[in-house]
Amino acid sequence: MTESITFPAMPDIRPVSKCCWLVDCDYTGPEIDGKQTTIAAGLKTDGGSIPRIVWPMIGHPFQIPGLAAFVLHDAEYMAELYTRRECDWRLLCGLKLLGIWWWKRNAIYLAVRLGGCVVWSAHHIADVSAARDIVGIFSAQKKTIDTPPAV
């Protein structure tokens, strides 16, 4: 990952319930390993999937600036754009780009690596397919938006 990359401004989101927010406009994340995740307006997110018991150590699920990376991670997971490991790695890189200090971003990464399998394994083909209608990959090398393979 190149250190000179900056994270784009926070996506426009609004609450639709206590634990669910909606991305209000199209958003493209930072370039990480030559790829950017694109999100069309309409994606629903729960922010960071952080258990309440660790909020004092890691922070609230809708904390700023981490929320920008959490939204992208949610989109990548929902659409299974990359392997689970790569989605989690991209979250860690995003948190670093946002300036989240080493201990906190690695604690979040560890929690995601340990607990993310529960979310990943609960995916249904129809949900992944629907998510791929609004989430994609922009490849910097090709200058095109790649459509993930059908599920």
C-alpha positions as CSV (number, residue, x, y, z in Angstrom):
1,M,0.0,0.0,0.0
2,T,1.4,3.4,-0.9
3,E,1.6,5.8,2.0
4,S,0.8,8.9,-0.1
5,I,-2.8,7.7,-0.7
6,T,-5.4,9.7,1.1
7,F,-8.9,8.6,2.2
8,P,-11.8,10.3,0.3
9,A,-14.2,12.5,2.3
10,M,-16.7,10.7,4.5
11,P,-19.7,9.3,2.5
12,D,-23.1,11.0,3.0
13,I,-25.0,8.7,5.3
14,R,-28.2,9.1,7.4
15,P,-29.9,7.0,10.1
16,V,-32.9,4.9,9.2
17,S,-33.0,3.2,12.6
18,K,-31.0,3.0,15.7
19,C,-28.5,0.5,14.3
20,C,-28.9,1.0,10.5
21,W,-27.7,3.9,8.3
22,L,-28.2,4.5,4.6
23,V,-25.5,5.7,2.2
24,D,-27.2,8.7,0.4
25,C,-24.9,9.1,-2.6
26,D,-22.5,7.2,-4.7
27,Y,-19.1,6.8,-3.0
28,T,-15.7,5.5,-4.0
29,G,-13.2,4.5,-1.4
30,P,-9.4,4.9,-1.5
31,E,-7.2,3.0,-3.8
32,I,-5.8,0.0,-1.9
33,D,-3.6,-2.5,-3.9
34,G,-4.7,-0.9,-7.2
35,K,-8.4,-1.3,-6.5
36,Q,-11.2,1.0,-5.2
37,T,-14.5,-0.1,-3.9
38,T,-17.5,1.8,-5.4
39,I,-20.9,2.0,-3.7
40,A,-24.1,3.3,-5.3
41,A,-26.5,5.2,-3.2
42,G,-28.9,3.0,-1.2
43,L,-26.4,0.7,0.7
44,K,-27.5,0.0,4.3
45,T,-24.8,-0.3,6.9
46,D,-24.6,-1.0,10.6
47,G,-21.3,0.8,10.9
48,G,-18.6,-1.1,12.7
49,S,-19.7,-4.4,14.0
50,I,-18.2,-3.7,17.4
51,P,-19.7,-5.5,20.5
52,R,-20.9,-3.0,23.1
53,I,-18.7,-4.5,25.8
54,V,-15.5,-3.3,23.9
55,W,-16.8,0.2,22.9
56,P,-14.8,1.8,25.7
57,M,-11.6,0.3,24.2
58,I,-12.3,0.4,20.5
59,G,-15.1,2.9,20.1
60,H,-18.7,3.3,18.9
61,P,-19.8,1.6,15.6
62,F,-20.5,5.0,14.1
63,Q,-17.3,6.7,15.2
64,I,-15.7,9.2,12.9
65,P,-13.4,8.9,11.0
66,G,-13.5,5.1,11.2
67,L,-17.0,5.0,9.9
68,A,-15.8,5.6,6.3
69,A,-13.7,2.4,6.4
70,F,-16.5,0.5,8.2
71,V,-19.0,1.4,5.4
72,L,-16.6,0.2,2.7
73,H,-15.9,-3.0,4.7
74,D,-19.6,-3.7,5.0
75,A,-20.1,-3.2,1.3
76,E,-17.2,-5.5,0.4
77,Y,-18.5,-8.2,2.8
78,M,-22.1,-7.9,1.6
79,A,-21.1,-8.3,-2.1
80,E,-18.2,-10.7,-1.4
81,L,-16.1,-8.5,-3.7
82,Y,-12.9,-10.0,-2.4
83,T,-12.0,-13.0,-0.1
84,R,-12.9,-12.4,3.5
85,R,-9.2,-12.1,4.3
86,E,-8.7,-9.4,1.7
87,C,-11.8,-7.5,2.8
88,D,-10.5,-7.5,6.4
89,W,-7.0,-6.4,5.2
90,R,-8.6,-3.6,3.2
91,L,-10.3,-2.5,6.4
92,L,-7.0,-2.4,8.3
93,C,-5.4,-0.4,5.5
94,G,-8.3,2.0,5.4
95,L,-8.2,2.6,9.1
96,K,-4.4,3.3,8.8
97,L,-5.2,5.8,6.0
98,L,-7.7,7.5,8.2
99,G,-5.0,8.0,10.9
100,I,-6.5,5.5,13.4
101,W,-3.6,4.8,15.8
102,W,-1.9,1.4,15.6
103,W,-3.3,-0.3,18.7
104,K,-6.9,0.6,18.0
105,R,-6.9,-0.3,14.3
106,N,-5.2,-3.7,15.0
107,A,-7.7,-4.4,17.8
108,I,-10.5,-3.8,15.3
109,Y,-8.8,-5.9,12.7
110,L,-8.3,-8.8,15.2
111,A,-12.0,-8.6,16.3
112,V,-13.0,-8.7,12.6
113,R,-10.8,-11.6,11.8
114,L,-12.1,-13.6,14.9
115,G,-15.8,-12.8,14.5
116,G,-16.2,-12.0,10.8
117,C,-16.6,-15.6,9.9
118,V,-20.0,-15.6,11.6
119,V,-21.3,-12.8,9.3
120,W,-19.6,-14.2,6.2
121,S,-21.0,-17.7,6.6
122,A,-24.5,-16.4,7.0
123,H,-24.6,-14.9,3.5
124,H,-27.2,-16.0,1.1
125,I,-26.6,-16.1,-2.6
126,A,-29.6,-13.8,-3.3
127,D,-28.3,-11.2,-0.9
128,V,-24.8,-11.3,-2.3
129,S,-26.2,-11.0,-5.8
130,A,-28.4,-8.0,-4.8
131,A,-25.4,-6.3,-3.1
132,R,-23.3,-6.7,-6.3
133,D,-25.9,-4.5,-8.0
134,I,-24.8,-1.5,-5.9
135,V,-21.2,-2.4,-5.0
136,G,-18.3,-2.8,-7.4
137,I,-14.5,-2.6,-7.9
138,F,-12.8,0.2,-9.8
139,S,-9.4,-1.1,-11.1
140,A,-6.9,1.7,-11.3
141,Q,-4.7,-0.2,-13.7
142,K,-7.6,-0.8,-16.1
143,K,-9.5,2.4,-15.5
144,T,-12.7,0.4,-15.5
145,I,-15.3,-0.8,-13.0
146,D,-15.1,-4.5,-12.7
147,T,-18.3,-6.5,-12.2
148,P,-17.7,-9.3,-9.7
149,P,-18.5,-12.8,-11.0
150,A,-22.1,-14.0,-10.6
151,V,-22.8,-16.0,-7.5
